[in-house]
Amino acid sequence: MEWFGAMALVATLIWLYLEILRLIAKLRS
């Protein structure tokens, strides 16, 4: 079950990264 938690953590970090990139792109335009 540990690997599942690790995968969920990685997925959350990637999602946050993409959300921040989208926010920056929106602010620049």
WOWOCOR-V932812 format. One record per backbone hydrogen bond with DSSP energy under -1.0 kcal/mol. NH is the residue of the N-H (numbers start at 0). CO is the residue of the C=O. E is the energy in kcal/mol with one decimal. If there is no record, write none. Layout:
nh = <NH & NH>
co = <CO & CO>
e = <E & E>
This chain:
nh = <4 & 5 & 6 & 7 & 8 & 9 & 10 & 11 & 12 & 13 & 14 & 15 & 16 & 17 & 18 & 19 & 20 & 21 & 22 & 23 & 24 & 25 & 26 & 27 & 28>
co = <0 & 1 & 2 & 3 & 4 & 5 & 6 & 7 & 8 & 9 & 10 & 11 & 12 & 13 & 14 & 15 & 16 & 17 & 18 & 19 & 20 & 21 & 22 & 23 & 24>
e = <-1.6 & -2.3 & -2.6 & -2.4 & -2.1 & -2.5 & -2.6 & -2.1 & -2.3 & -2.5 & -2.4 & -2.6 & -2.3 & -2.4 & -2.4 & -2.4 & -2.2 & -2.4 & -2.2 & -2.5 & -2.5 & -2.1 & -2.2 & -2.1 & -1.5>
